Amino acid sequence: MKRELSLILSTMMLLAIASADENLKKVENFSLEALNGKKVSLTDYKDAKAIVIMFIATECPVSNAYNERMAALHQDYKSKGIVFLGINSNKQESLDDMREHAREHKHEFTILKDRDNIVADKFDAQFTPEVFVLGKNLEIQYHGRIDNNRSEGKVSSKDLRNALDEILAGKSVSNARTKAFGCTIKRVG
């Protein structure tokens, strides 16, 4: 009986998680502090063809394995109207840590601090790195991983690149959901 009850509760939790994720189709505007101390809002980028939101970290070895790929993606797509925003929601990583990390890894995209995990909670972001691509009306067009392997030499599916190329071609994203992986976001409280 206990085992059956446990199985039922586990199934209900998974269904609740899945339906919560499916309910997040469009994102509300938010404002966070950038590394330069200024507030940045999603609506600041209303003319972008897409906004790539990457939940990232300074201490996570998986997120750090993607530093060069994140910088390259930004370089490859910024002139095509794609905006990249890095969001750090880890409670233990300070703005100073983030500034040093961005400088060291040549992250020229805007990086924001989500001090109380408000934005991570709204997105239900769990990992670093985890990516959300927003379209013109702040609707989620892609959610998941950057690619399918932490080791760049073993990548066989460039999921984020594929999604961005389809968006730029005016197509729907054919693989709009992939499984993100990495370190868990270290939340406040």
Buried (B, 14 or more C-beta within 10 A) or exposed (E): EEEEEEEEEEEEEEEEEEEEBEEBEEBEEBBBBBBEEEEBEBEBBEEBBBBBBBBBBBBBEBBBBBBEBBBBBBEEBBEEEBBBBBBBBBBEBEBEBBBEBBEEBEBEBBBBBBBEBEBBBEBBBBBBBBBBBBBEEBEBBBBBBBBBBBEEEEBEEBBBBBBBBBBBEEEEBEEBEBEBBBBEBBBBE
